[in-house]
Amino acid sequence: MKNVLLVVSACVTAFVALVGFQKLEHPLQFSQFTTQHLVDTTQQKPDSLPQWQRVYQSLRLKEAGLSLEGFRYAWAGFQKEKFTKSILAIADFSQSSRHKRLYVIDLKENKLLYNTYVAHGRNSGEEFARQFSNKNSSYQSSLGFYRALSTYHGKHGLSLKLQGLEENINHRALERAIVMHGADYVSEEFIRRTGRLGRSQGCPAVSVDDTKKLIPLLCNGAGLFLYYPDNSYLKNSKLLAGLDEETQTDFRSQPYTSLKNTN
């Protein structure tokens, strides 16, 4: 009987040892995977990200609907152009006009000041903008970077002159009378009735109420970027020339500074 018990005990011991050895492989493999995962996560800590991406995250712009690519291009162009105000306005025309797709950001104070509606040109599309032009009487929006100039009172009330800064892309803005102005068709009521915002003759029109806040804020030196992931624009924009994964380090470490701040 004792011999039988010894044999059984030996078998049980051997079985436990074998199972224990096999089970060790899985925790080891899991540990290796977890370590690799932690390394990847560490590489994505905020301090290791480019400055533009840290701003994008800190202002929760993804949650507000602004595309990462649109903000990246806007940041790069503003750094190169050196506007005299630290105010960056981005109209993200990759979004539906039903959305609040105009973002006004103070880069010096790191604040999202306004997120509101903005219209595109009537011949650029209906709910979505899809076509863009720099031609007179095209009634289309022109992509790219603009400098906010002086204000005036015209047929749309308080309005803001815009200087197109990109040759052969939006440089005819002044002669086309492309301005920021208020319009009754930029409203939630219009969206409820038609399923989209109304459209302009190419101007980035906002609501009448918004002109009272936005135009004084932007005038005389702020910048405006009209964004859409258009291959032709991205290929031909000199302000965005060379911006790719290898050269984004040009914009990694320094916060936005304007000409006024560097004088």
N, C-alpha and C positions, 0 to 999 in steps of 0.2 A: 504493500500500500504506500509505504514511504517512497519507494522508487517511482511509483506512478505519479505521486505528488511532485517529486523532483522534476520529472520529465515535463509535466504540465507547467510547472513554474518556469522552467527554462524556456519552454515554447512561448509562454506569455511575455517573458522578458525580451526574447528575440523579436517578437511581433511589435511590441511597444517601441523598441529601439529602431526597428525598420520604419515604422510609421512616423516616428519622431524625426528621423533623418530626412524622409521625403517631405515632411511639412516644412522643414527648415528652408527648402528651396524657395518657396513662395514668399515668405516674409523678406528674404534676401532680395528677390526680384522686385518686390513692391518697394522696398527701401531704396533701391537704385532708381526706380521710376520717380519716386517722391523727391529724391534729391535733385534729379534733373528738372522736375517741375518747379521746385523752389528756385533753382538757378534762373530759369526762364522768368519767373515772377520777379525776382530781384532785378533782372535787367529792365523790367518795366516800371520800376519805382519812379515816382514823379521827378525826383532830382536828376534822374538819368535821361529823362525825355527832353527833346528840343523845347526851347522856350515857348514857341507857338503852340505846341501840343499841351504844355502845362497850362497855358492860358485857356485853351479850348476845354480842358477838363475842369479847371477850377470854376469857370463860368457856366458849366453844365450846358454847353451849347449843343451837344448831341441831343440832350433831352428837350431842348428848345426847337429842335428840328434842323439846325444848320449842319450841312454836310462837313465832314472832316476835311475833304479835299478843297471845298470852297473856302474854308477858313485858312487853310494852309496857303493857297494861292494869294488870298487877300493879304495875309501877314507878309509874305515875301515881297509883293509889289509895294506895299506901304513902307517897308524897310528901305527899299531901293529909291523910292520917289521922295522920301523925306518931306512929308506934309508939315505945314506950320502949326497945325493943330493935331493933338493926339487922338482925335475922334475918327474912328473907322466905321463906316456904314457899309453893310453888305446886303445886297438884294440877291437872294438865292433863287434864281429862276429855274432851278431843277425841281422846285416844288410847285404844287398846285397853287393857283391864285386864291383858292379858298383858305390857304394857310397864312399865318402871320410869318412872312418870309423876309421881312426887312429887320436887320439886326444893327443896332447902333451901340458901339462899344467904345469906352474910354480906355485906351491901352495904357495910359500913364497911371490911371487910378485902378486899372484892372476891374472894370465894372461893365456889366451889360445894362445900358441905360434905357433902351427901348427895344421892344419886339412887337412889330405891328404889320399892317397890310401895306402892300405896294402893287401897283398895276404895271402891266407891260403893254407894249404897242399892239394895236388891233390886228395888224398883219403878221405879228409874231406867233399868234395862236389864240385859241379860245381860253379854255381853263388853264392850259399849260403853254408856256412860251417854247417854241420849237425852231423858229427862224429869226435871224438877226441881220441887220443891215446898217451900213453907214451912209446910205444914199439918201439924197433929198427926196421928200414926198414918198418914201417907202412905207411910212407909218409903222416901222418896226423898231424894236429896241436895239441898241448897240451895246455889245458886251464891253467889259474892260473897266479901266480905272478913270475916274473923273476927279477934278478938283472943284470944290465948292467955292464959287465966287461971291459976288454981291447979291443983294436982294432987290426986288422991285415989286410994284403993284401993277398987275396987268388984268386981262380978262378973267383970270382964275383967282384974282386976289393976290395975297402975298405969295411970291414965287422966288425961286432960287436959281440963278444962272449956274450952269455946269460947263466946265471946260474939259473936253475929251482929251486925254493925254496919250492916246495910242494911235500913231499914224496908220492910216488906211483901215482902222478898226472902229474908232469913234471920234476921230479928230474933227469931224464936221458938226459936232454937237451944237456949237454956238450958231452957226449959219442955219442949222435945222431948227433952232429954237427949242432944243431939248433941255428942259428945265424940270426942277421938282416943284410941283404945285398941288394944291388941293382939288379934289373932285368929289362930287356927290356919289359917283358910281364906285367909290372905294369905301364900302361900308358892309357891315354884317347883314343889314337889311337887303342890300342888293344881292348878296350871296344867297340869302334865303329865297329870293324871288327867281333868280336865274341859275343858281348852281355854281356861280363863279363871280369874280369881280368884273366890273366893267373894264374897258381897255382904253388906252390913250392913243395919241398919234405918235407915240414913241417915247414919251416922257415917263420917268418913274414917278407916277402920281400917287399921292397918299390921301388920307382923309382930310377934310377941311380942318377938323379939330387938331389933327397931328401937325399941320403946318405951323401952328402957333408954338409948338415945342421944338420940332425938328429943325425948321429953317433957321431960327436964331442960333441954334446949337451948331449947325454945320457950316454956316456962312463964313466966308473969308478965311478959308484955309483947311477945312476938314476934307476928307476924301470919301469917295463913293466907289464901290466895286460891284458891277453887275456881273454875276456869275452864272454860267451854265457849262456843263462838261462838253463843250464843243471842240472837237479835235482841231478844226481849222484855227479857231482863236488861240488855243493853247500852243499850237505850233508857231503862230506868227507874232505872238505878243513878245515884244522885246523886254518888257518888265519881268516876264516870267521865263525868259531864255535861260536854259541851263539848270532849271530847277528840277532836280531828280533826287533819287535816294543818295547819290554820292555827294551832291552839292548842298543838300538841306542843312549840313553842318554850318553853313554860312550864317544861319539864322538860329543857332542853338542857344547861345549863352547870353546874349545881350537883350535887355528889354527895349521896347520901342522908345526912340528918342526923335523928336522933331527938330527942324532947323532952328526954331525958336529956343528950344531947350539947349542946343549945343553952342549957341552964340555967346 
